[in-house]
Amino acid sequence: MAKIISYIEKDCFIHRLSGLSKLIFFLLWTITSMLTYDTRVLGAMFVISIICFKLSKTDWKQVRSIFIFILVFLILNVTAIFLFSPFEGCKIYGSRTELFHIAGKYFMTSEQLFYELNIILKYFTIVPSVFMFITSTNPSEFAASLNRIKLPYTVCYSVAISLRYVPDVQSDFNKIKNAQEARGIEMSSKANIFSRLFNMSAILFPLIFSSMEKIDSVSNAMELRGFGKEKSRTWYSAKKLKIQDWIVIILTFVFSGLALFITYNDGSRFWNPFL
């Protein structure tokens, strides 16, 4: 049975940060990664993401199953991009360097490979920060931090429930995976990597339906208990912003501003090495 991805308290720098500072880092990091197609910026963000992931002391075995699931989606995404728009990179970079012919109208070009490399880098800059955020953030403390910046407590509580729900989703993922294996669909290391990735996609729809049922149950339970009736509430868990939190927030804003300046300095968010 794979380990469940969830918050586990550890004594390290990342865990000692406030949930608010980690949220600001996560949001700015994600927005910057989405906006830029500059390979130099994405490369730097990828390295920083790996360093932060290591500093958070997140156990790789804890996130391995979800990572494989994301990898399946990534492979399907880049494949679809190539099938429906095989020369998108050529249009973006304004040149066409053919490497070899595949079949019919499909040619592999350096520009297309470079464009899809940037898409892959985008995923690999965001995914480690997602894992780090989930495994190092106490949901209750995080919700209390959001409420301190005047967000409605109903919204804050919804966020806390979402974070607490992640382990349940992975538990369902493992149960569905075991059920599929019992039916003869091989997902263990006995099968080759491509077969395992393809078979993992069969888990998607049962996982969605299972999650929808639980959402309905939680919603009914909260409604029966009169959730949202009062205008405010108290929080058992709360953490004030400390010096290290302000340092992280400032550095995140500085890095994001610098990254976007480098990206748009020449008038385009695509860095073109083919000029």
PEURVEN-V221762 format. One record per backbone hydrogen bond with DSSP energy under -1.0 kcal/mol. CO is the residue of the C=O (numbers start at 1). NH is the residue of the N-H. E is the energy in kcal/mol with one decimal. If there is no record, write none. Layout:
CO_NH_E ; CO_NH_E
This chain:
10_12_-1.2 ; 12_16_-1.5 ; 18_22_-1.8 ; 19_23_-1.9 ; 20_24_-2.4 ; 21_25_-2.1 ; 22_26_-2.4 ; 23_27_-2.9 ; 24_28_-2.5 ; 25_29_-2.5 ; 26_30_-2.3 ; 27_31_-2.7 ; 28_32_-2.6 ; 29_33_-2.1 ; 30_34_-2.2 ; 31_35_-2.1 ; 32_36_-2.0 ; 38_42_-2.6 ; 39_43_-2.6 ; 40_44_-1.9 ; 41_45_-2.5 ; 42_46_-2.3 ; 43_47_-1.9 ; 44_48_-2.3 ; 45_49_-2.5 ; 46_50_-2.1 ; 47_51_-2.1 ; 48_52_-2.7 ; 49_53_-2.3 ; 50_54_-2.1 ; 51_55_-2.4 ; 52_56_-1.7 ; 53_58_-1.1 ; 54_57_-1.4 ; 59_62_-1.0 ; 60_64_-1.0 ; 63_67_-2.4 ; 64_68_-2.2 ; 65_69_-1.9 ; 66_70_-2.4 ; 67_71_-2.5 ; 68_72_-2.0 ; 69_73_-1.7 ; 70_74_-2.5 ; 71_75_-2.5 ; 72_76_-2.3 ; 73_77_-2.2 ; 74_78_-2.6 ; 75_79_-1.9 ; 76_80_-2.1 ; 77_81_-2.1 ; 78_82_-1.9 ; 79_83_-2.4 ; 80_84_-2.5 ; 81_85_-2.0 ; 85_88_-1.5 ; 87_91_-1.9 ; 88_92_-2.1 ; 89_93_-2.5 ; 90_94_-1.3 ; 97_110_-2.4 ; 100_108_-2.8 ; 103_106_-2.7 ; 106_102_-2.5 ; 106_103_-1.1 ; 108_99_-3.5 ; 108_100_-1.2 ; 109_113_-2.0 ; 110_114_-2.3 ; 111_115_-2.3 ; 112_116_-2.4 ; 113_117_-1.8 ; 114_118_-1.6 ; 115_119_-1.4 ; 116_120_-2.2 ; 117_121_-2.4 ; 118_122_-1.9 ; 119_123_-1.6 ; 120_124_-2.2 ; 121_125_-1.1 ; 122_126_-1.4 ; 123_127_-2.9 ; 126_130_-2.0 ; 127_131_-2.3 ; 128_132_-2.6 ; 129_133_-2.4 ; 130_134_-2.3 ; 131_135_-2.4 ; 132_136_-1.3 ; 135_8_-1.6 ; 138_142_-2.7 ; 139_143_-2.2 ; 140_144_-2.1 ; 141_145_-2.0 ; 142_146_-2.1 ; 143_147_-2.0 ; 144_148_-1.4 ; 146_151_-1.5 ; 147_150_-1.5 ; 152_156_-2.1 ; 153_157_-2.6 ; 154_158_-1.6 ; 155_159_-2.0 ; 156_160_-2.2 ; 157_161_-2.4 ; 158_162_-2.1 ; 159_163_-2.2 ; 160_164_-2.2 ; 161_165_-1.6 ; 165_169_-2.0 ; 166_170_-2.2 ; 167_171_-2.3 ; 168_172_-2.4 ; 169_173_-2.3 ; 170_174_-2.4 ; 171_175_-2.1 ; 172_176_-2.8 ; 173_177_-2.3 ; 174_178_-2.4 ; 175_179_-2.1 ; 176_180_-2.5 ; 177_181_-2.1 ; 178_182_-1.9 ; 180_185_-2.2 ; 181_184_-1.5 ; 188_191_-1.4 ; 192_196_-2.2 ; 193_197_-2.1 ; 194_198_-2.2 ; 195_199_-2.6 ; 196_200_-1.9 ; 199_202_-1.5 ; 200_203_-1.8 ; 201_204_-1.0 ; 203_207_-2.0 ; 204_208_-2.0 ; 205_209_-2.3 ; 206_210_-2.2 ; 207_211_-2.1 ; 208_212_-2.2 ; 209_213_-1.7 ; 210_214_-1.6 ; 211_215_-2.2 ; 212_216_-1.8 ; 213_217_-1.7 ; 214_218_-2.5 ; 215_219_-2.3 ; 216_220_-2.1 ; 217_221_-2.0 ; 218_222_-2.3 ; 219_223_-2.1 ; 220_224_-2.2 ; 221_225_-1.2 ; 222_227_-2.4 ; 223_226_-1.4 ; 226_229_-1.6 ; 242_246_-2.0 ; 243_247_-2.3 ; 244_248_-2.1 ; 245_249_-2.5 ; 246_250_-2.6 ; 247_251_-2.7 ; 248_252_-2.2 ; 249_253_-2.2 ; 250_254_-2.5 ; 251_255_-2.7 ; 252_256_-2.5 ; 253_257_-2.5 ; 254_258_-2.5 ; 255_259_-2.9 ; 256_260_-2.3 ; 257_261_-1.9 ; 258_262_-2.4 ; 259_263_-2.0 ; 260_264_-2.4 ; 264_267_-1.6 ; 269_37_-1.9
